[in-house]
Amino acid sequence: MSVLDRLLRREDLHSLAAPYALDALEPAERLRFERHLDGCELCAAEVRALSEDAVRLAWSTAAPPPTAMRDRVLAAVRTTPQMSAPEPERTTAQLPPHVWGTRPPPARVRASRPRPLFVPFATATAAAALVVASLFAVQAGQAQDRLDAERAQSREIARVLAAPDTRATTDRDAQGRSIGVIASVSQGRAIVTLSGYDGLAGGHVHQLWLMHPSGQPRSLGLFDGDTPLVTSGLDNSATSLAVTVEPAGGSAQPTTQPIVQLALKSLGFGE
Amino acid sequence: MRMPGVTGRAGCGRGEGNRVEADELLVLVAGGDQKAFEDLYALVSGPVFGLVRRVVRDPAQSEEVSQEVLLELWRSAARFDPGRGSALSWILTLAHRRAVDRVRSVRAAGEREQREARRAHHPAFDQVTEEVEAGLEREWVRRCLDRLTALQRQSVTLAYYDGYTYREVAERLSLPLGTVKTRMRDGLTSLRKCLGGVA
């Protein structure tokens, strides 16, 4: 590539700062531009400023969400594990200095008088300069495939949450270990989360079963640590969920006693 | 069965110090504080839902995307660094990105139909100015958008509020790509001046 080509290419990429700030790039272009930001101080500064401007356009659109949405989100939160903060050394290593710039983080000023949420654009965005960079931090901290998997799972979770008959329940034992379930009978889907059940011996997994009053337990899948398990095909005649410890890879039928069992009646099954 | 203590409530933030409150709440949420999340929900669900609905339009899908975003806040709250930006801006940037992703995948599915419709009927672009609602912040943004040139305004709003890529914007406005990129930048910079920027 000649020097001229490279300059033209740089010029071309610079001009993508505004479309980037407006989320108006195609995915491939977005990635290419973000890579370019690593080596282009000018672009990073411009993106910072333009992104502040773009966020201002959001302030004017607030609208009250449907009340049922609150129930669903809060129910989901009860059974959804959180991601841990990125390790500090990784953060430093993967945050190019120019993204933050040499400017220190803006000092936060407490409101001296009551003020409405969306009015003071200037103060609102003083600290927003680094929003884009925050998103980089999230993205840089994880491998892309991991992100994709999490996004796909979030979508599946959102689908269960969106059902009109979604209900949630949790069960906690004396040791503080808990199982949480969000389920929709109409969809036959459920999101199941285990927490506190770690310390599994090597070569073993937690397997989830659907129990029927008559008939064999049916496997709903294997847990991967504390990641929620999204399952489908729950029929209305099922009475409970059970979790057993099985050899890696899972079993066709439970080979041990359940470590936890949860009745499905309160979730609307068997009604 | 409803979970105890959960009642329906509109999520429009009111009261004083909300912006600072959101920052503090998000830090508590990162520590697994579900009560703090309820408060954060009350503060940000309105802005998030409003922005998503503005971009996605379809009510059911807007609700779905908003839920996804709000749940993502819970999941990834620990990744927010309060020393590096305000929580509200971080949240709205995330919501916008997700809304745009959704509207594009929906559009990709029905792209051919869309193209036909576009040929048959060239829609009015300035929907923003028609959707004026009460509220000081709306009034401000509207007034500042009105001060842009028509091409600046259309380039910015087609991208931000309607989720079109700059290539699509260029196609819809029958403008060269370079022109659209420049109009977007000029439009945003003019907005900054009009809204009282912190240059």
Interface residues (C-beta under 8 A of the other chain):
Chain A: S15 L16 A17 A18 P19 A21 L22 D23 A24 L25 E26 A49 L50 S51 E52 D53 A54 V55 R56 L57 A58 W59 S60 T61 A62 A63 P64 P65 P66 T67 A68 M69 R70 D71 R72 V73 L74 A75 A76 V77 R78 T80 P81 Q82 M83 S84 A85 P86 W100 P105 R108 R110 A111 R113 P114 R115 P116 L117 F118 V119 F121 A122 T123 A124 T125 A126 A127 A128 A129 L130 V131 V132 A133 S134 L135 A137 V138 G141 E150 S154 R155 I157 A158 R159 L161 A162 R167 A168 T169 S266 L267 G268
Chain B: M1 R2 M3 V6 G8 R9 A10 G11 C12 G13 R14 G15 E16 G17 N18 R19 V20 D23 A30 G32 Q34 F37 E38 Y41 L43 S45 G46 P47 V48 F49 G50 L51 R53 R54 A60 E63 E64 V65 S66 Q67 E68 L70 L71 E72 W74 R75 S76 A77 A78 R79 F80 D81 G83 R84 G85 S86 L88 S89 W90 L92 T93 L94 A95 H96 R97 V100 G135 L136 E137 R138 W140 V141 R142 V156 T157 A159 Y160 Y161 G163 Y164 T165 Y166 R167 V169 G178 V180 K181 T182 M184 R185 G187 L188 T189 L191 R192 L195 G196 G197 V198 A199
